[in-house]
Amino acid sequence: MDNYLTSRERILRTIRGEPTDCVAVAPYMYDVAVVAAGVSLLDFYTDAEVMSNAQLTLHELVDQDVICVGADNFYIAEGFGCQTAHEERELPALVKPAFDSLQDVFAAVPLDPLTDGRMPLMLDAIRKVRAAVGDRVAIRSPGTGPFALASYFIGSQEWLCEIGMIEAGLDTKNEAAVHHALDVVAETLIRFGKACSDAGADIIHCGDSLASCDMISPRTYQRFAFPYERRVFQAWKDHGITGSVLHICGNSTKVLEQYADTGADLIEVDNMVDLSVAREKIGHRVTLMGNVHTVNDLLDGTPESVRAASQRCIQQAGGGRRFILGSGCIVPRHTSLENLRAMVRVARESQVESV
């Protein structure tokens, strides 16, 4: 096309499957911004002003098409009563789950994103970034997935043990509690996603990596994760959200069709998935994102190796139509900015093949 698109226009057109001027590029980056801006990590995840300014600095240095707002996995869980450690040089870590046992989760009720946990901080950061960039750049919200968020009620290890016992038919007395937990967190995520969209985010994120096929079986995913993800995406769609993304780490090849069935507009695939296979299975139904290796290429690689990896991803995805060049997962904090710039340059130089 003749006219140069803004980053936001490029992203939105790619999600809709419309022609663009070049391949869209959106590495998944949170605390890379801490190093780029030279700010305190603790301030980054506890102060919306610091978070938004750091992400804006990172964007000035890298020029990617999407600014990701977020930091860690516990900003919602803290609202349910999870105790976390906040340290100067580490992201928050779970110290004590919200409940002592699954039977206690019946006391849980959906949260208010305007008041609970660190959700208000995230919403404020989205608003600040949107005010700074206007309509030029797309914004991606934070967003935990229902299976992962529910696990923080009793701790992820205990949660997986309970799920496994139920799935095996060995102990089903807690099944109602499991589904109550999932109901509560799904409603909370629905509310938070709507609030993120209203605050100015274009891509609303559902990251449910505990539901990875590296952690649970496809059958368990279908029973305990898929219905709640689908509920969340449908509610977001009913709110007018057209840029929802499902991110689940690991090798998802066996369940790609189910991922598309959730109703997500974008599926972000890890480097363990062959993009050509993902394209064949679901590329006609959703926009794919991925999947440059975050460690081998982005953290430990060189601009040359990142360039080669980025070109390979674009080729495997079929030339860039309905594809956003991204990272397989969250980009490590100390990734070289030159490597990230190399990734962006490949996208800018790549013409989208027509279909």
C-alpha positions in Angstrom: 0.0 0.0 0.0 1.1 3.5 -0.7 0.6 5.2 2.6 2.9 4.4 5.6 0.8 3.1 8.5 1.2 4.0 12.1 2.1 1.1 14.4 -1.4 0.9 15.8 -2.9 0.9 12.3 -0.5 -1.9 11.3 -1.4 -4.0 14.3 -5.2 -3.5 13.9 -5.1 -4.3 10.2 -3.1 -7.4 10.8 -5.6 -8.6 13.4 -8.4 -8.1 10.9 -6.5 -9.8 8.1 -6.3 -6.6 6.0 -3.3 -5.5 3.9 -0.5 -3.7 5.6 2.7 -1.9 4.6 5.1 -4.4 6.3 5.0 -7.2 8.8 3.9 -6.0 12.3 6.3 -6.6 15.1 5.6 -6.9 18.8 8.0 -8.7 21.1 6.4 -9.4 24.5 8.3 -7.0 26.8 7.8 -6.0 30.4 10.9 -5.5 32.6 13.2 -5.0 29.7 12.0 -1.4 30.2 13.5 -1.3 33.7 17.0 -1.8 32.2 16.4 0.5 29.2 15.1 3.3 31.4 17.5 2.8 34.3 14.8 2.7 37.0 14.2 0.6 40.1 12.4 -2.7 39.4 10.4 -2.3 42.7 9.3 1.2 41.6 8.4 -0.3 38.1 5.8 -2.7 39.4 4.5 -0.5 42.2 4.3 2.9 40.5 2.2 3.6 37.4 4.2 6.7 36.5 7.5 4.8 36.6 6.1 1.9 34.7 4.5 4.0 31.9 7.6 6.2 31.5 9.9 3.2 31.4 7.8 1.6 28.7 7.7 4.8 26.7 11.5 5.0 26.9 11.9 1.4 25.7 9.6 2.2 22.8 11.7 5.2 21.8 14.8 3.0 21.7 13.3 0.0 19.9 10.3 1.3 17.9 8.2 -1.9 18.2 4.5 -1.7 17.1 3.1 -2.6 20.5 3.8 -1.3 24.0 3.1 -3.9 26.6 1.9 -2.8 30.0 2.5 -5.2 32.9 5.1 -6.7 35.2 4.3 -9.9 37.0 1.6 -12.5 37.6 0.3 -11.5 41.0 -1.2 -8.0 40.6 -4.7 -9.6 40.6 -4.0 -12.4 43.0 -3.0 -10.0 45.7 -6.6 -8.7 45.6 -7.8 -12.2 46.6 -5.5 -12.2 49.7 -2.4 -13.8 48.3 0.7 -12.6 50.1 3.7 -11.8 47.9 7.2 -10.6 48.4 8.1 -7.2 47.0 11.9 -6.8 46.6 14.1 -4.2 45.1 15.7 -6.5 42.5 13.1 -9.2 42.0 9.6 -9.4 40.6 6.9 -10.3 43.1 6.8 -13.9 44.2 4.0 -15.8 46.0 4.7 -16.2 49.7 1.4 -17.5 50.9 -1.7 -18.5 48.9 -5.0 -16.8 49.5 -6.6 -19.9 51.1 -5.4 -22.8 53.2 -7.5 -25.4 51.4 -9.8 -25.7 48.4 -12.9 -25.9 50.6 -12.1 -22.3 51.8 -12.4 -20.9 48.2 -16.2 -20.8 48.5 -15.6 -17.5 50.3 -14.0 -16.0 47.2 -16.0 -13.4 45.2 -15.0 -11.6 42.0 -12.8 -8.5 42.4 -13.3 -5.0 41.3 -10.5 -3.9 38.9 -10.8 -0.3 40.0 -10.0 -1.0 43.6 -8.5 -4.4 44.2 -4.9 -5.7 44.1 -2.6 -3.8 41.8 -5.1 -3.7 39.0 -5.7 0.0 39.4 -2.0 0.6 38.9 -2.1 -1.3 35.6 -5.1 0.6 34.4 -3.4 3.9 35.3 -0.3 2.9 33.4 -2.4 2.0 30.3 -4.1 5.4 30.5 -0.7 7.2 30.8 0.8 5.4 27.9 -2.3 6.0 25.7 -2.2 9.7 26.6 1.5 9.9 25.6 1.3 8.0 22.3 -2.2 9.0 21.1 -3.3 6.7 18.3 0.2 6.1 17.0 1.1 2.9 18.9 -0.9 -0.1 19.9 -1.0 -1.0 23.6 -1.2 -4.5 25.1 -2.7 -5.0 28.5 -1.5 -7.4 31.2 -3.8 -10.3 31.9 -3.6 -13.6 33.7 -5.5 -16.7 32.6 -8.3 -18.3 34.6 -6.5 -21.7 35.2 -3.3 -20.0 36.3 -5.0 -17.3 38.4 -7.2 -19.9 40.2 -4.1 -21.9 41.1 -2.9 -19.0 43.4 -5.8 -19.6 45.7 -4.0 -22.7 47.1 -0.6 -22.6 45.4 0.1 -23.9 41.9 1.6 -27.2 43.0 -1.3 -28.1 45.2 -3.8 -26.9 42.5 -2.3 -29.3 40.0 -2.3 -32.2 42.4 -6.0 -31.5 43.1 -6.8 -31.3 39.4 -4.9 -34.5 38.8 -6.8 -36.4 41.5 -10.1 -35.3 40.1 -9.1 -36.1 36.5 -8.0 -39.5 37.5 -11.2 -40.2 39.4 -9.3 -40.8 42.7 -10.8 -38.0 44.7 -13.6 -35.8 43.4 -14.8 -34.2 46.7 -13.2 -30.9 45.8 -14.4 -30.6 42.2 -17.1 -28.1 43.0 -14.6 -26.0 44.8 -12.3 -26.1 41.7 -15.1 -24.9 39.5 -16.1 -22.2 42.0 -12.6 -20.9 41.9 -12.5 -20.9 38.2 -15.9 -19.1 38.0 -14.7 -16.4 40.3 -11.5 -15.7 38.6 -13.1 -15.9 35.1 -15.5 -13.1 36.1 -12.7 -11.1 37.6 -10.7 -11.4 34.4 -13.7 -10.4 32.3 -14.1 -7.3 34.4 -10.4 -6.5 34.3 -10.2 -7.0 30.5 -13.1 -4.7 29.9 -11.5 -2.1 32.2 -8.2 -2.4 30.2 -10.0 -1.8 27.0 -11.8 1.2 28.4 -8.5 2.6 29.6 -7.1 2.4 26.1 -5.5 -1.0 25.5 -5.9 -2.5 22.0 -4.7 -6.0 22.7 -6.3 -7.6 25.8 -4.1 -10.4 27.2 -5.0 -13.7 28.7 -1.9 -15.6 29.8 -2.7 -19.0 31.0 0.6 -20.8 30.9 -0.1 -23.2 33.8 -2.6 -24.7 31.3 0.3 -25.6 29.0 0.4 -29.1 27.6 3.8 -29.3 29.3 1.9 -29.1 32.6 -1.5 -30.8 32.0 -2.9 -33.2 29.4 -5.0 -32.0 26.4 -8.0 -33.7 28.1 -7.4 -31.8 31.3 -7.1 -28.6 29.4 -10.4 -29.2 27.6 -12.1 -29.9 30.9 -10.7 -27.3 33.3 -9.1 -24.5 31.3 -10.8 -24.2 27.9 -14.4 -23.5 29.1 -13.3 -20.6 31.3 -11.0 -19.1 28.7 -13.8 -19.3 26.2 -16.1 -17.6 28.6 -13.6 -14.8 29.1 -13.0 -14.2 25.4 -16.7 -14.2 24.6 -17.5 -11.7 27.3 -14.7 -9.5 26.0 -16.0 -9.8 22.4 -19.5 -8.8 23.6 -17.8 -5.7 25.1 -16.5 -4.8 21.6 -12.9 -6.0 22.1 -11.5 -7.2 18.8 -7.8 -7.8 19.9 -7.9 -10.5 22.5 -4.8 -12.7 22.7 -4.3 -16.1 24.3 -0.7 -16.8 25.5 0.2 -20.3 26.7 3.8 -21.3 27.0 5.2 -24.7 25.8 4.4 -27.0 23.0 0.8 -26.4 22.2 0.8 -28.2 18.8 -1.8 -30.8 20.0 -4.3 -28.2 21.2 -3.9 -25.4 18.6 -7.4 -26.0 17.3 -8.8 -25.7 20.9 -6.9 -22.5 21.3 -8.6 -21.1 18.3 -12.0 -22.4 19.5 -11.7 -20.2 22.6 -12.6 -17.2 20.5 -9.3 -15.4 21.0 -8.4 -13.1 18.1 -4.7 -13.8 18.4 -2.8 -16.9 19.5 0.8 -16.2 20.7 2.8 -19.4 20.2 6.0 -20.4 22.0 9.2 -21.2 20.1 8.5 -25.0 20.7 5.7 -24.7 18.1 6.5 -24.8 14.4 4.8 -21.7 13.0 4.2 -23.5 9.6 2.2 -26.1 11.5 0.3 -23.4 13.5 -0.4 -21.6 10.2 -1.8 -24.8 8.6 -3.9 -25.7 11.6 -5.4 -22.3 12.6 -3.9 -19.6 10.5 -7.1 -19.1 8.6 -9.0 -18.6 11.8 -6.9 -16.3 14.0 -3.9 -14.0 13.8 -0.7 -15.7 15.0 2.1 -14.1 17.1 5.6 -15.4 17.7 7.9 -17.0 18.0 11.6 -15.9 18.2 13.4 -17.9 20.9 13.6 -15.6 23.9 16.8 -17.1 25.3 18.8 -18.7 22.4 18.2 -15.8 20.0 17.1 -12.6 21.9 19.0 -12.9 25.1 22.1 -15.0 24.1 22.1 -14.3 20.4 23.5 -11.6 18.2 21.7 -9.1 15.8 22.6 -11.5 13.0 21.1 -14.6 14.6 18.0 -12.6 15.6 17.7 -11.4 12.1 17.9 -15.0 10.8 15.4 -16.2 13.4 13.0 -13.4 12.6 13.2 -14.1 8.9 12.5 -17.8 9.5 9.4 -17.0 11.6 8.0 -14.8 8.9 8.7 -17.4 6.2 7.1 -20.2 8.3 4.0 -18.0 9.0 3.5 -17.6 5.3 4.9 -14.2 4.6 3.3 -12.1 7.3 -0.4 -12.0 6.4 -2.4 -12.4 9.7 0.9 -12.7 11.5 2.7 -10.5 14.0 6.4 -11.2 14.5 7.0 -11.6 18.2 8.8 -13.5 20.9 8.0 -17.0 22.0 7.4 -15.7 25.5 8.3 -12.8 27.8 11.6 -11.2 26.7 14.3 -11.6 29.4 15.1 -8.4 31.3 18.7 -8.0 30.2 18.1 -8.7 26.5 20.3 -6.5 24.2 18.5 -3.5 22.7 20.5 -4.2 19.5 19.0 -7.6 19.3 15.5 -6.2 19.7 16.2 -3.5 17.1 17.4 -6.2 14.7 14.0 -7.9 15.1 12.1 -4.7 14.4 14.3 -4.0 11.3 13.5 -7.4 9.8 9.8 -6.7 10.1 10.0 -3.2 8.7 11.9 -4.5 5.7 9.5 -7.4 5.1 6.7 -6.9 2.7 3.5 -8.8 3.5 2.8 -11.4 0.8 -0.7 -11.3 -0.6 -3.0 -14.3 -0.5 
